[in-house]
């Protein structure tokens, strides 16, 4: 039986690390006292010093305690019906039900 957590409009399944809601992700990586300290567990905090704030670590599906390379953005130009557009690709956390 899956536990479904609807956080805003994003349904998430907290049984699997790849689909944790943000609050569940924070609870997984930070102690109760750290959760009360925004300099450690806040959205803009960077406890591992890798230049990626917690909110970006969550969105990238990475561990906020392990230094990573910054997420790579790839940009290209694509044309649909002769109209050019910019396409930006990046790695993100998959949310599923």
C-alpha positions as CSV (number, residue, x, y, z in Angstrom):
1,X,0.0,0.0,0.0
2,X,1.5,3.3,-1.1
3,X,1.3,6.4,1.0
4,X,0.5,9.4,-1.1
5,X,1.3,12.9,0.0
6,X,-0.3,15.7,-1.9
7,X,1.9,18.8,-1.4
8,X,0.3,21.6,-3.3
9,X,-0.5,20.3,-6.8
10,X,2.4,17.8,-6.9
11,X,1.3,14.3,-5.8
12,X,4.3,12.5,-4.3
13,X,4.9,9.0,-2.9
14,X,7.0,9.2,0.3
15,X,7.9,5.5,0.2
16,X,10.5,6.1,-2.5
17,X,13.5,8.5,-2.1
18,X,13.1,9.7,-5.7
19,X,9.6,11.0,-5.1
20,X,9.8,12.4,-1.6
21,X,7.7,15.6,-0.9
22,X,10.0,18.4,0.1
23,X,9.1,18.2,3.8
24,X,9.7,14.5,3.8
25,X,13.0,15.0,2.0
26,X,14.1,17.5,4.6
27,X,13.1,15.2,7.4
28,X,15.1,12.4,5.8
29,X,18.4,14.4,5.7
30,X,18.1,16.7,8.8
31,X,17.7,16.1,12.5
32,X,14.9,17.7,14.4
33,X,17.3,20.4,15.8
34,X,18.7,21.0,12.3
35,X,15.1,21.4,10.9
36,X,14.6,24.2,13.4
37,X,17.8,25.9,12.1
38,X,17.3,27.6,8.8
39,X,21.1,28.1,8.4
40,X,21.3,24.3,8.1
41,X,18.0,23.1,6.6
42,X,16.5,26.3,5.1
43,X,15.8,26.5,1.4
44,X,18.9,28.6,0.7
45,X,21.2,26.9,3.2
46,X,24.2,24.9,1.8
47,X,25.3,22.5,4.6
48,X,27.8,20.6,2.3
49,X,29.3,23.8,0.9
50,X,29.0,22.7,-2.8
51,X,27.3,25.9,-3.9
52,X,23.9,24.1,-4.3
53,X,21.3,25.3,-1.8
54,X,19.0,22.8,-0.2
55,X,16.0,23.6,-2.5
56,X,18.2,22.9,-5.6
57,X,19.6,19.7,-4.0
58,X,16.0,18.6,-3.6
59,X,15.0,19.5,-7.1
60,X,18.1,17.7,-8.5
61,X,17.5,14.6,-6.3
62,X,20.9,14.9,-4.6
63,X,22.0,14.6,-1.0
64,X,22.5,17.9,0.8
65,X,25.2,16.4,2.9
66,X,27.4,15.2,0.0
67,X,29.2,17.8,-2.2
68,X,28.1,17.5,-5.9
69,X,28.9,19.3,-9.0
70,X,26.4,22.1,-9.8
71,X,23.5,20.8,-12.0
72,X,24.4,21.2,-15.6
73,X,22.1,23.2,-17.9
74,X,22.2,22.5,-21.6
75,X,20.7,25.0,-24.0
76,X,20.0,24.6,-27.7
77,X,17.9,26.2,-30.4
78,X,15.1,24.2,-32.0
79,X,12.8,25.1,-34.8
80,X,9.1,24.1,-35.0
81,X,7.3,25.1,-38.2
82,X,10.2,27.4,-38.9
83,X,9.9,29.3,-35.6
84,X,13.1,29.1,-33.6
85,X,13.0,28.6,-29.8
86,X,15.5,28.0,-27.0
87,X,15.4,24.6,-25.3
88,X,16.9,24.3,-21.9
89,X,17.5,20.8,-20.4
90,X,18.5,19.9,-16.9
91,X,18.3,17.1,-14.4
92,X,15.4,17.2,-11.9
93,X,13.7,15.1,-9.3
94,X,10.9,13.0,-10.8
95,X,7.6,13.1,-9.0
96,X,5.3,10.2,-9.4
97,X,2.3,8.6,-7.9
